[in-house]
Amino acid sequence: MSQILHRLPEFLGHHPFLALAFVGIVAAIIGNEIARRFRGYRELTPAALTLLVNREEPLLVDLSSDADFEKSHIAGARHVAMSQFDPENKDLAKARDLPVALVCKTGATSAQAAARLVKAGFGKVYVLGGGMTAWREAALPTAKGRK
């Protein structure tokens, strides 16, 4: 180990761009982790969402398009189009103290909605990481149609 430390200055002198790239990548990873910890909502795996649904009965909101929702959704999910999603809505505001789990096709739209819920004062906000794609890949049951 001490031999590596003695040769490190020589390596850095010969490869400054490689060293700079390494420092940049490490800084990006650390920054991403810090941002993830302070965003105010939690990303769940399909198995963790199943546990949450079974234990705490969260308000499950599906933000997928109408066609995607009718084709496949988690049983018990309420469909709300992202264009109509409003954290200040009187029906949604009633659930401010309840856990709220958001689902979309890939997880990107639900992350945006989760940030809006956190900003509106919701305390327990969850997002299905990977969205319905991850749910289907985990071979978990889905429902079809509007109900």
C-alpha positions in Angstrom: 0.0 0.0 0.0 2.8 2.4 0.9 4.4 1.8 -2.5 1.2 2.9 -4.3 1.1 6.1 -2.2 4.7 6.9 -3.1 4.0 6.5 -6.8 0.7 8.4 -6.8 2.3 11.8 -7.3 4.2 10.5 -10.3 1.0 9.0 -11.8 -1.0 12.2 -11.3 1.8 14.2 -13.0 1.8 11.9 -16.0 -2.0 11.6 -16.3 -3.6 14.9 -15.2 -6.8 14.4 -17.3 -7.4 10.9 -16.0 -7.0 12.2 -12.5 -9.3 15.1 -13.1 -11.9 12.8 -14.7 -11.8 10.5 -11.7 -12.3 13.5 -9.3 -15.2 14.7 -11.4 -16.9 11.3 -11.4 -16.5 10.9 -7.6 -17.9 14.4 -7.1 -20.9 13.6 -9.3 -21.6 10.4 -7.5 -21.4 12.1 -4.1 -23.6 15.0 -5.3 -26.2 12.6 -6.7 -26.4 10.7 -3.4 -26.7 13.9 -1.3 -29.5 15.1 -3.6 -31.3 11.7 -3.4 -31.2 11.8 0.4 -32.7 15.3 0.7 -35.4 15.1 -2.1 -38.1 14.3 0.4 -39.6 11.2 -1.1 -38.5 7.6 -1.3 -38.1 5.3 -4.3 -39.4 1.8 -3.8 -38.8 -1.5 -5.5 -41.9 -3.4 -6.6 -41.5 -5.7 -3.6 -41.2 -2.8 -1.2 -44.3 -1.2 -2.7 -46.2 -4.4 -2.2 -45.2 -4.4 1.4 -46.3 -0.8 1.8 -49.7 -1.5 0.1 -50.3 -4.5 2.4 -49.2 -2.8 5.6 -50.1 0.9 5.4 -52.7 1.0 2.6 -51.4 4.1 0.9 -53.2 6.3 -1.6 -51.9 4.7 -4.9 -51.9 7.2 -7.8 -51.2 6.1 -11.3 -50.0 9.0 -13.5 -49.8 6.9 -16.7 -51.6 7.9 -19.9 -55.2 6.8 -20.3 -54.3 4.1 -22.8 -51.5 2.7 -20.6 -53.7 2.8 -17.5 -56.5 0.9 -19.3 -54.0 -1.7 -20.6 -52.3 -2.4 -17.3 -52.2 -0.9 -13.8 -51.8 -1.9 -10.2 -55.1 -3.0 -8.6 -56.6 -0.3 -6.5 -54.7 2.5 -8.1 -56.5 5.8 -8.9 -55.7 7.2 -12.3 -54.8 10.9 -12.6 -53.3 12.3 -15.8 -50.2 14.3 -15.1 -51.7 17.3 -16.8 -54.5 17.2 -14.2 -52.2 16.4 -11.2 -52.6 19.1 -8.6 -51.2 18.6 -5.1 -53.5 21.4 -3.9 -56.6 19.6 -5.1 -59.1 19.3 -2.2 -59.5 15.5 -2.6 -55.7 15.0 -2.7 -55.2 17.5 0.1 -57.2 15.2 2.4 -54.5 12.6 2.1 -51.7 14.9 3.2 -51.0 12.8 6.3 -51.5 9.4 4.6 -48.8 7.6 2.7 -49.0 8.4 -1.1 -47.4 6.1 -3.6 -47.0 7.3 -7.2 -46.7 5.1 -10.3 -46.2 5.9 -13.9 -44.9 4.0 -16.9 -41.1 4.3 -16.2 -40.8 6.2 -12.9 -39.7 9.6 -14.3 -43.2 11.3 -14.3 -44.0 10.0 -10.8 -40.7 11.5 -9.5 -41.7 14.9 -10.8 -45.1 14.6 -9.2 -43.5 13.4 -5.9 -41.4 16.5 -5.8 -44.5 18.6 -6.2 -46.2 16.7 -3.4 -43.3 17.2 -1.0 -43.2 20.9 -1.8 -47.0 21.0 -1.0 -46.3 19.5 2.4 -47.0 15.8 2.0 -44.9 13.9 4.5 -45.0 10.3 3.3 -44.4 10.2 -0.5 -43.2 7.1 -2.4 -42.4 6.5 -6.0 -42.2 3.1 -7.7 -38.7 3.0 -9.2 -38.9 1.8 -12.8 -42.6 2.4 -12.9 -45.0 -0.2 -14.3 -42.2 -1.6 -16.4 -40.4 -2.7 -13.2 -43.7 -4.0 -11.8 -44.4 -6.2 -14.8 -40.7 -7.4 -14.9 -41.2 -8.5 -11.3 -44.2 -10.6 -12.5 -46.6 -8.9 -10.1 -50.3 -8.9 -10.9 -52.0 -6.1 -12.8 -55.5 -5.1 -13.5 -57.0 -3.9 -16.8 -59.7 -1.4 -17.7 -60.9 1.7 -15.9 -61.5 0.1 -12.4 
